[in-house]
Amino acid sequence: MAAAGSAVGLGNIWKFPYIAGENGGGAFLVVYLVCVLLFGLPLIMTEFLIGKRSGKSAYGAFHALNGNNRWQWLSWVCMTTAFLIMGFYFVVTGWCFNYLVEACMNVFKGMDMQALTSHFKEITTNTPRMIVFGVLPVVLTACVLWFDVNKGIERLSKILMPLLLVMMFLMAGRVLMLDNSNIGMQFFFRFDFSQITPRVVLEAMGQCFFSLSIGMGALITYGAYMPKTQNVTRTSIEVIILDTLVALLAGVIIFPAVFAFGFNPAEGPQLVFVVLPAILEQMSFTWLSSVLFFGLLCIAALTSTISLMEVAVAFLCDASAAHNHPLDRRKSVLITSALVIALVLVCEFWQPLFDSFDNITACILLPLGAMGMALFVGWRLPNNGQKGVLHGEKTHIKRWARKTFIFVLRFIVPAAIIIIFLNSLGVI
Ligand code: TRP
């Protein structure tokens, strides 16, 4: 559940619709689903297994499994990626909190698309708001890590996540009754081969990694906490299904509404923040629906930010201990939060940085991190015997599946990522 909470977040509800909208809808969806099938299972399993075998966070895991520092660079890639993602992710989480507060005050009543668009502009350019709502989610996440209440959050999200799903199903039902909603469904589900460009493929791969929380070591941490008897394959499949379901639902909510309200699907990061309030205005029990939806969205975002910040905090603890200046957990939380707040504020006030963090992490750093981990497990670690990464998974993973798993990590995943990189650079 915790891993599903990390995976399901703004990547599904905010990023997926906006990236799909910019990349032609149906064509993007198909490539995205292929990426999820190709990369999702092996890479989620890889991270879980690295964590489960080593019992360590991203910093300690490579050293512990390898016995030397030669793969330590990978943990630095993970940590850098974590900070860059947090830089823009907290900004968007702040928008969600802002919308939650405004939903409580019924601010969106009677606003048309134009008013909602300028409202979004106002929110993202008003200095005091940007500071308050940029810092607030960082502080909340830091409190969760400080007081070590992850368990509580996890229990809470067991109730709230299904509620979010129910809420999204209701919204999808309402949206599909709007006039012209079929145009949006066609946009989202009609596959047009000619629209698949190298850029679409790169963005789809990046979105797949981002949405599933792959490539940054977040799932290594969760693997480390797994009971030894936990079935890694099954857990990974559950995370993938849940995450993909939420992304698809978000598309089915957003695109029909985009066309019904006469909006542009390629509107960029503001897309869902303009369209969602308009949809919620159409629901019965408008006030309650809006408060509930934005409240749940904030919780979904927080369960993801917790996993992001945890990587950085654990890194700082373990790295400082390895260099003989051990920092305790709470000091690490403080230092990490201070750095993240600085980054978030720069992203708030300088949009090019926001955009490039968003782009660089998904399209370059996450695939690189994931490829590093695939190569590490595929080539570096022994695959059999006591030290093997699959040791202890015997009952869960059959022999042919082990062989396939290692083959995919050795050849298929690295080759696919390299081909997609080269293709997007125009080399092939
Ligand atoms: N997957 C989350 C989302 O969809 C974001 C996220 C949390 C993430 N932890 C991560 C992305 C680690 C990459 C790596 O919102």
Residues whose N, C-alpha, C, O or C-beta is under 5 A from the ligand:
A	BS01	LIG	S6 A7 V8 G9 L10 G11 N12 F209 F210 S211 L212 S213 I214 M216 A218 S304 S307 L308
